[in-house]
């Protein structure tokens, strides 16, 4: 009988229509990223979580236009100007490293920075991946 293929097709149409949702009004466009802040004065400090870039990002362009080098002592920060030197201290073991801002990030809201592999290694955070840290702005080089 020819009714069976028709029922299968009709069932497929009904199922696909049942998964459609009613159109929602468009939301406001996302805000543009905040522009880089004016050069920070030395001595500014912040606490928060930092993570690190894996070696798989080696050679990719950073927001400053430089190529990412996992063996350089660099970091990504949301607002500090490129070239700003920052002392990052791992609050779990009190190890610190001085890095230079050359990228924008992190994209995770709960983090204040992303370190290069070398910087993360020097403050012994490779195993944990994310640590609580203190950031102290030292100024521009």
C-alpha positions in Angstrom: 0.0 0.0 0.0 1.2 3.6 -0.8 0.0 5.1 2.5 3.1 4.1 4.5 5.6 6.4 2.7 3.1 9.3 3.0 2.8 8.7 6.8 6.6 8.6 7.3 7.0 11.8 5.3 4.1 13.5 7.2 5.6 12.4 10.6 9.0 13.8 9.6 7.4 17.2 8.8 5.4 17.3 12.0 8.5 16.5 14.1 10.6 19.1 12.3 7.9 21.7 12.9 7.6 20.8 16.6 11.2 21.7 17.1 10.9 25.2 15.7 10.7 28.0 18.2 8.9 31.3 18.0 11.2 34.0 16.8 12.6 36.2 19.5 13.3 39.9 19.0 16.9 40.6 18.2 18.9 41.6 21.2 21.2 44.6 21.3 24.6 43.9 19.6 27.4 43.0 21.9 29.4 45.9 23.2 32.7 46.6 21.4 35.7 45.5 23.4 37.0 48.1 25.8 39.8 50.2 24.3 43.2 49.8 25.8 43.6 51.9 29.0 46.0 54.8 29.2 49.5 53.8 30.2 49.3 52.5 33.8 51.3 54.0 36.5 53.8 51.7 38.3 52.6 50.2 41.5 49.0 49.4 40.4 48.0 45.9 41.6 45.2 43.4 41.1 44.4 39.9 42.3 42.7 37.2 40.4 43.0 34.0 38.4 45.6 33.5 35.7 45.9 30.6 33.2 48.5 30.0 30.5 48.7 29.5 26.7 49.7 26.1 25.6 52.5 25.5 23.1 50.0 24.9 20.4 49.5 28.6 19.9 53.2 29.1 19.0 53.6 31.3 15.9 50.1 32.7 15.9 49.8 36.5 15.8 48.9 38.2 19.0 46.7 41.3 19.3 49.9 43.4 19.2 50.9 41.9 15.9 53.8 39.9 17.3 54.0 36.2 16.9 53.3 34.2 20.1 56.5 32.6 21.5 55.8 30.2 24.3 59.4 30.6 25.5 59.1 34.4 26.0 58.0 35.9 29.2 54.7 37.5 28.0 51.1 37.7 29.0 47.6 38.7 27.7 45.7 41.3 29.6 42.3 42.9 28.9 43.2 46.5 29.3 46.9 47.2 30.1 48.8 48.8 27.2 51.1 46.6 25.1 54.6 46.7 26.4 53.6 47.2 30.0 55.7 45.1 32.4 53.8 43.2 35.1 55.1 41.2 38.0 52.8 38.1 38.4 53.0 36.3 41.7 51.5 32.8 42.3 49.8 33.2 45.6 50.0 29.5 46.3 53.8 29.3 46.4 54.9 33.0 46.3 56.9 32.5 43.1 56.9 35.5 40.8 57.9 36.5 37.3 58.1 39.8 35.4 56.3 39.6 32.0 55.4 42.0 29.2 51.9 42.5 27.9 51.7 41.7 24.2 48.2 40.3 23.7 44.5 40.8 24.7 42.7 38.4 26.8 41.7 36.3 28.6 38.2 35.6 27.2 37.1 34.0 30.4 35.3 36.4 32.7 36.8 35.1 35.9 40.4 35.5 34.8 42.7 38.5 34.9 45.4 37.3 32.6 46.9 34.5 30.4 50.6 33.8 30.7 53.0 32.3 28.2 54.2 28.7 28.8 57.6 30.0 30.0 56.1 32.4 32.5 53.7 29.7 33.8 56.7 27.3 34.2 58.7 29.9 36.1 55.9 30.4 38.7 55.3 26.6 38.8 51.7 26.6 37.7 51.9 24.1 34.8 50.3 21.2 36.6 47.3 23.2 38.0 46.7 25.3 34.8 44.9 28.1 36.7 46.1 29.8 39.9 45.2 32.7 42.0 47.8 35.4 41.4 48.7 39.0 42.2 49.5 41.3 39.3 51.7 44.4 40.0 52.1 46.9 37.2 55.8 47.9 36.9 55.4 50.4 34.0 56.5 50.4 30.4 59.9 49.3 29.3 
